[in-house]
């Protein structure tokens, strides 16, 4: 698995906004992410969730982002618009559900498929939600098993 890019955000922009416009607060592209076992990414909006939260970090496949852009004819949005933390290349993310795996010297446990939400059309473009759902390409939620620092490969 190759780490293509890393993101974090101190604020939620979609959670709690159903039926209203999204909040403000972009994903911040990072040169490195500091991870804490059982908690997630230092500074990220999910860091202070209860211990064992299933979405301590989220992974998203660069291949899904590229395919979506080709299918919808959209080239502009950065993969950070999907609000996932770790963008990967050459990884079958769905195969990691309920499995331990290591990337960049840090161990994780895939906890569940990260379903796309209706906000994907707002974030990327009309049709993104349906396509990602049909392809089962929304990403992977995972728990952090080791303290460590991730950097792009």
Secondary structure, DSSP 8 states (H G I E B T S, - for coil): -EEEEEEE-SS-SSTT-TTS---S---EEESEEEEETTTEETTSTTTTS-TT-TTSEEEEEHHHHHHHHHHHT-----GGGG--SEEEES--GGGGBT-EEEETTEEEEEEEE----THHHHHT-TTHHHHHHHHT-S-EEEEE-S-EEEE--
